[in-house]
C-alpha cells in the first residue's frame, strides 16, 4: 500500500511529555494495530486495550497507545492494521508528530 496517498493527521506535543492515540480494534476478527516509528525520537510508554463491546463472542474495543516525545522536530508515526493470517496491512493511520520546546522564549 502506498502510504503517500494517505492523509496524515497532525499531532503537537511538547518535549518529554506524553500524548495518546486511540484506535478501534476488533480482536474477534484478529485485528491488531502495529505502530512504526523511530524509537530515537518517540518512545512507546503505554499500550492498553479497553473492551467496549461486551458479550461472549465479541472482543472489540479501543486500543490506546501512549508515546513520549524525546527529540524536537517533526516525525512520522504510522499504524498498520494487521491480521494474523495476512502479509499486507488491511488499513493504515498516519500521524505527523511535531515536537516543540515547552519553555517560553
Buried (B, 14 or more C-beta within 10 A) or exposed (E): EEEEEEEBEEBEBBBEEEBEBEBEBBBEBEBBBEBEBEEEBBEEEEEEBEEEEEEEEBBBBEBBBBBBBBEEEEBBBBBBBBEEEEEEBEEBBBBEBEBBEEEEE
